[in-house]
Amino acid sequence: MTAGVPQPRDTPARRISVFLSQHARVRLGLLLTAPLFWLGLVYVVALAALLITAFWTVDSFTGQVRTEFTLDNIITVVTGSLYQTVTLRTVGVALLVTVIDIAIALPVAFFMAKVAGPRLQRILVIAVLMPLWASYLVKAYAWRSVLAEGGVVDWMTAPFGGSSPGYGLPAVVITLSYLWLPYVILPIYAGLERVPDSLLEASSDLGAKTWRTMGSVVMPMLWPSIIAASIFSFSLSLGDYITVNIVGGANQLLGNLVYTNVGAANNLPLASAIALIPVAIMIVYLTAARRSGALENL
């Protein structure tokens, strides 16, 4: 002990600090306990409750949920023509939104990553993120005004004999494509940034044209990012119901059926059974993406 130098006091806090500094695994475990607990509570327990509720039923006289095991809701959802039609419509809308967003995102992300200078690149990233700062409802109602009869689209296309699509599935696809576009651009942009410029230069030196370079050099390296981007747009479109209520007219998606049965119909077990459809679709989608090997390099 050095004379005249004050020694730290042996307090409980100091002993805990010393113990944690000497045991990295305990420190890591304590660090991950809270988020893993929250993840398990919010996702795993919620999905388990959803699955269990789907096997309950509602008393037709009292309207109360009866916790008796039954397959009636599952059979109704699987065999009912209404639910089959709405499921196909929902998957079709989600796929179309995903294809449109990827088609728009690819050239935008490529320009941001490989053409724009550092300053313009930062400006474009901010421009892509800016729509996320606005309220979801504000953007949906803005598109309702744009697509309405006599709206901006009507005014712009009238001189050419065109007209606005109005309210319906085309309006739903347009609005959802706009809403989820930033979530598609950013993963593809991040993937393009990881593509070395030297590979593009080498492809050009060997005589490859632009499309050959994109197909043979860029796309194989960019495929994991495209898969990740498609997961965002596809899953978000699959569960959306607010946009459909605002611009979809009389059309319904799976989310609308869940909302109707939870609220007006007060049939929580049937709503849970319907909600299992997008969950099952996403499990199949993610399994296919994983088997393709596209997710291994993310």
C-alpha positions, 0 to 999 in steps of 0.5 A: 500500500502506497503511503499517502494515497487514499485507497478505494472503499470496499463497498457492495457496489465496488464488489459487484463491479469487480465481480462483473469485470471478471465474469464476462458471461455473467455481464453479458447475461445481465445485459441481455436479460431485459430485452430477451424478457421483453421479446419473449413477453411481447412476441412469444407469449402474444403469439401463444395467446393468439393460438390458444384463443383461436381454439375457443368459441363465443356463446351465441346467447351471452356473447361471452368467450367460452374457453372450451377447445374447438376447431370450429373457427379454424375450419370456418377460416380454412373452408370459408369462401370469404376467407379464401377470397380475402386471403388471395386478395391480401397476398396479391396486394402484398406481392404487388406492393413488394414488386413495385417497391423493389422496382422503384428502389433498385435504381434509386438505391443504385444512384445513391450508392454508386453515382451520387457524391458524398454530399448528395448521398447524405441529402438523398438518404435524408430525403428517403427518411423524411416521409417516415417523420410524418404521421401514417394517417396524415400520409394515408389521408393525403393519398385519399385526397390525391386519388379522389375524384377531382383530386391531383391525379384527376387534374394531371391526367384530364388533359390526356383523357385519363382519370384518377383510379379513385377508391379501390384496390389500385389506390390501396396498392399505390398508397401502400407502395408509397408508405413502405418504399423507404423500408425497401430503399434503405436495405438495398442501398446498404447492400449496394454500398457493400458491392466494391466499385472495383468489381463494376470497373472490372466488369466494364473493362472486360466489355460487359454492358450495364445490364450484364454487369447488373445481372452477373455482378451486382444482383448475386451480391445484392440478393440478400438485401432484396430479400430483406427489403421484400420481407419488410414490404410484404409483411407490412402490407399483409397486416395493414388494414387502416389504409384499406379503410381509408382508400380501399372502398368496399374491399377488405384485406385480412387485417380488416376482417380481424379488426371487424371481428375484434370490434363490431362482431366482438368475436375474439376467437374468430379474429384470432383464427383469421390472424393466424393466416398472415402468421402462417404465410410469413412463416412459409415466406421466411422459410422459403427465403432461408432455404434459398440461402439469401438470408445467410449473408445478411 
